[in-house]
Amino acid sequence: MAVAKFVQGSILRHILVMSSTAAIGISALFVVDLLDIFFLSLLGEQELAAAVGYAGTISFFTTSIGIGLSIALGALVSRSIGAKQIEKAKRLLLNSLVVTFLVSLFVAFSVYMFIPELLSLVGATGRTAELAESYLNILVPSLPLICLAMALGSALRAVGDAKLSMVSTLIGGGVNAVFDPIFIFMFAMGIEGAAVASVMARFAVFAVAARGVVVKHNLLGRFNADHFVEDLSPIFAIAGPAMLTNVATPIGNAVVTRAIADFGDSYVAGWAVLGRLIPVSFGMIFALSGAIGPIVGQNYGALEFERVKESLTRAIQFCAVYVLVVSLLLFLTRHQIVSVFDMKGDAADLILFFCSFIAVFFIFSGILFVANASFNNLGKAKYSTLFNVGKATLGTIPFVYFGAQWGGVYGVLIGQAVGSILFGVLGVLVAYRLVDRVRAAAVEPVIHTVAEDINEFDEELSLSGQSPLSSSCANMAIVNEEQDCEGSNEVAELIGVKEERTPSK
């Protein structure tokens, strides 16, 4: 049975457990993407690495739709579980899965019809564009599968079963790692073989996560058309902004890819390696946004607002320490990274520059992930959209453009980093203010109700010739503001104020 396990115990421990297990799973999939680049580099064609870079930009866009949908599911389910509404959690889970399937099917069809045009838009040309197109023709139709898998993984994290969510992605990564060399080399399928292996991995992740949700946790209810229509509003209230939020990131990435493409395919090949290296290196930070969401959601549902704020603080501290350590490791191993992927010339220079000077600025992207997770789970998903779209446009386009003008291809990376600093700091400041506002909004109705009940009780006391309670409390407050009114517990019982209606202090 689903239990709200995050409303008690150490916040930092919950963050470490949720983030580490999610990071292992996420990193497993991204390690395989990195292996795709490695295996394809063994074929000796520089265009293959560049093609995966261009295709990855489009693929990132499609899977970001699924991430947005899974965020909505996780927020709704974790909040219901925090409020101990298990049947409601089951209902929202099922209806969110139906929405996920329908939306991802539409996106897959739309993208599939315009693959050549989309590749041209991000700067792919000639032989490189042809290779990227053949890769996407196989991968894009499996989008509904990975979107459902991500949604189911989010449901597992929402009930605190981060381990099984991790296992599902680990198995998927293992399937991909085994079949990659088989299809690429044994069947001589090249880049198409890498795409086939990725599709098989998506099947594996879906199967394991679905079994966990349906069999282990019994979280899947029965479909009801009336309930489905009724739940569309709360689902899209979070899913709509969350999808826009997550689509903004690959759009920003596409802007950077397009800017780098102006300097040649060799730089794009280096950027493709970085595009796979970053998620592997900073997988814990990518996982942090998904890990912090259920913790915030459950505590919000239980009206534990101090724990919500502590969750933000601990997550930001964890993010900063982790990025500093990983950035140092990237700096120390930068030449080995270039050597392993056989990158030369411009591609090698781009990788060395990133590992030396840019990686550390991922701290600000990480704290924006944390802020966005809090927005989504505190009922303000539009804030998340505002900040991510802002970062992808105002925080990327002008900075990348002027960076390219003043510093060439390296200026592109510097400009992207400067934009992330601006929006990361602003996002987390707004997140803290939002917690205070939500707490005030939750407490005010309770105080108002108590005041009304006390007034009614005063009238009854007056009619019986006794001293009004409110004046007694007021007099005592004058004597000592720190003391509670004597007999307030008995009054609370009389007026029916229950403990679970008030947030923690």
Helices and strands as residue ranges (DSSP letters): G 5-7, H 11-41, H 46-82, H 86-113, H 115-121, H 126-139, G 140-142, H 143-158, H 162-181, I 182-186, H 190-211, I 212-216, H 225-261, H 265-281, H 283-301, H 305-332, H 334-340, H 345-353, I 354-358, G 359-361, H 362-377, H 381-392, H 397-463, H 469-479, H 488-495, G 499-501
